[in-house]
Amino acid sequence: RETQVFEDRVVSPAFVEDVVTATEALLERGIAGGVYHCVNSGHATWQTVAQEIGAVLGVEAQLVPVRLADVPMRARRPRFCALSNAKLASAGITMPTWQDALRRHLAAR
């Protein structure tokens, strides 16, 4: 069936297994406290993420692109809300790409 996806909202997908692994590494290594964005590497629009899901599953996704400004919401949402995991990388913890994480998640299902 058709699915509406944001074509203009950029996000940083995160696979919970990778978040847990990164968090454990921070704790085990005794890394200084602070805010660490434990998200997979890279960023994409929700439309790109949905297209990748279709490609991985081998199905033609029936996507209906929508713009953030055209969808009524109770609170304003930023168009670019990708997070940087550079601080995590500087602590020696490298996150896999969101595409790799997505493939692993779908394979596990």
Secondary structure by P-SEA (a helix, b strand, c coil): cbbbbbccbbbbbbcaaaaaaaaaaaaaaccccccccccccccccaaaaaaaaaaaaccccbbbbbbcccccccbbbbccccccaaaaaaaccccccaaaaaaaaaaac
